[in-house]
Amino acid sequence: MKLVDVHCHLESVHFIHDLDRVIADARDAGIAKLITATITPNQWDRSRKIAGSYPEVEYSMGIHPWYIRESSLDDIPALSHARELGAVAIGEIGIDKKTESGDFDRQLAFFEKQLAVARDIDLPVIIHCRGAFNELVRSLQKIGAPKAGGIIHSFSGSPELAEEIIRFGLSFSMGGTLTYRNSRKRAAVLKKIYPRHFLLETDSPDIPPVQKHGEINYPHYILYNLQAAAEITGDTMEKIAENTTMNAARIFNLNI
Ligand SMILES: [Zn+2]
């Protein structure tokens, strides 16, 4: 069984001193590739080095909406070199109305500019969106999505919204929230997006599965998410691994 964790943060202080073990545990869990997503420009170099040190790791370059205060719009043109610098995606970018992260117009400006770069250089996007799905759809209408596509990570929207976003050529990754039980909405979303538009993630060290509630999340906990996805869809873990890995390889152009 081969898995891809399409969204994690290996630059995190929780991992940095123990990265060999974190990656070894991921490998033992069947993870063939991990995409580590940067959140500020000062992580870009560090992530590139991590990706260069482990054959399993790929990285993406972006400015997360929570960290725009410490960034400048002038940082964004450098993203147009992402492909030459070996990044497989532009991310983590996005908009968030649920978390206190500065003025929303500024978030939107950062998001749309980064989305436009991704479109120009045709790298897939990794999008964070909370409480701002109408605005997200508007930005996608205005700027467009890259031909390469991309994902809305930790997707929390409705089945109808999923359908609308799929029309832009985008897909969805889900992680720990899959393990939170009894959501009819989540089952309905899975029905819309699985198998073709569904990918697995951990967002580690954040969003642990319910079995590890209150602890640091690790990439190898993806197995809990896989198991939950199997329970929700009624498909086998092997088949879900196969489908999600195929989707990840297609979208992020991974060699697996
Ligand atoms: Zn994240």
Residues whose N, C-alpha, C, O or C-beta is under 5 A from the ligand:
A	BS01	ZN	D203
